[in-house]
């Protein structure tokens, strides 16, 4: 990546990227913006090439089984189980959104840790870094971050929910 140096050292000057970087970022941003719907779902037809299924081939002692949850909606899970009787931690990964089982809305599910891949921390009020995004023209915009909040959180909740507010009292103690 080649960065152009600003000629003047004023406060209002922004760092500019090479034209090829700006072109690639704007193309990726346009595809992503068209894939995200207003109601918090993802248009799978635009990103179908990322949604593939691999056959359950076992090359180790772990066996796997595909379990169909809803065949009409092509909703399935792959269950991996070790060959011996050892205790294993549970790792849950949701890709694509729209999956409500074990969502943060369930009260009986106790979240003891969170591995945050794309963190949006804060609370109901916008942070200083979010305010700097307004009008910046970067890949991450304020409407896009608002869409991410609405897509992840349960209906009717706000950014003070226990699953996202790191300074809240109900946030898990372990953060990786």
N, C-alpha and C positions, 0 to 999 in steps of 0.2 A: 504494500500500500504506500503510495507516495502522497505526502502531505505538502501543501503549498504553505510557505511561511507568510504570515501577515506582514505588510510593509510598515504599518504603524502599530504602535503598542497601545491603542486606546481601549477603553472599557467595552465599547460596543462592537468590537471586531470579533468575528467568529472564525473558528478553524474551518478551512474549506478542504474538501477531498478532491482527488483526481476525478476527471470527468467519467472515467470508466467505472470507478467505484460508485459514484452517484447514480450512474445508469443502472448498474446491477441492483443496488439497494432500492431504487425506485421501482424496478420491475418486480422484485420479490415482494415489496410492500404492496403493490397493486394486486398481485395474485393473492396474497394473504388477506387483504381487505375485502376482496370479492368472495373469498371462501368463508368469511365470518358473517353470519346472519345477525340481524338485530335482536332476535330472541335468545341469543346465547348458544345456538347450535352451529355446526360446521357443515358446509355444503360438501358432502362426500364425493360428488361427481367431479369436482375440480381437483381434489387431492386423492383420487382413487388409486393412483399409481403408488402411493405410500402405504396403502392398506392391503397388504398381501398376507397370505396364510402359508406357512411352511409345514410340510408333513412332519409328524412326530417321530423322528428317527432317533433311536437311543444308541449313542456310541459309548455311554458310560453306564454305571449301575443305576441310573435314575430312569424310571419308567414314566411315560406321559400318556394321558388319555384326553381326547377332546370330548367336552360335554356341551351339548346344545341346550341353550336356555330358551331361546325363542327362534324356531326355524324359519318362521315367516319374515322375521326381521334380520336374519343371518347373525344372530347374537349368540356367541359361544365363548367358552373359556377353555383353556388348556390346563389340566391338573397334572403337576409334576409330583412324584412321590419317590423317596429314596428306597433302596432295597432293604436297608436295615431299620431297626426301631430307635433311631436317635431323634432327639428333640431339635427342631429347626425353628428359626425365627420366621415370622410371616412378613412377606414384603408384598405390598399391594401396589400395582401400577395401573393407572387408568390412562388410556390414550384415546383422544378424540372427543372426550366429554360426553355428556348425556347419559352417563351411567349412574344410577341413583343408589344402588346397593352399597352400603358402607359409606354413604356420603356424610359430610360434616353435619347434616341435619339430624342424623340418628342419635338419640340421647344415650342409647345403651352401648354405643361404641366409644371406648376410651382411647383417645389418641395419645400415645406416650412419646412419640417422636415424629419428626417431619424432615424429609429430605427435600429441600426446596430447590427445584431446577430453575424456575423463572420466578424469583421472589418479587412480590409486590407487597411491601410492608408499610405500615403506617397506622391507620385508624380511619375514622370518618373524614377527618380534615386532610387536605392534600399536603404532602411533604414539600420541602423546598426544591428537591430534585424534580418532582412532578411539575411544579410551577415553572421550572426552567424549560420544560418541554413545549410549553405553549408557544406556537409560532416558530419552532425551531426547524421544521421541515425534515426532521430525522425519521428513521424507520419506526421508532416508537413514538406515537403521538398520544395526546390526552384522550381522544375518543377511543383509541385502541386499548389503552390501559383500562378505561371504564368498561369496555366490552369484556376484557379479561376478568375483571371483578364480577360482572354480572353472569358470565359463563360458569365461573367456579362456585360462587356462593349459592346457598339454597334460596329459593324464592322468598321474598319478604325480608331478607336479612340485609345488613349493611356492612361496611368495611370494619366494624368493630366486632365482627364474628370471631369466635375462638380459633377458627382454622387459619386466620390470616393476620390478626393483630398481635404482633410479637410482644407488645408491651401490655397486653391484656392479661387478666388474672387466670383465664381458662386456657391459655396457650400452652402446649406441651413444653416440658422442661428441656427436652433434648432437641436440638436443631443441628442438622448436618449440612 
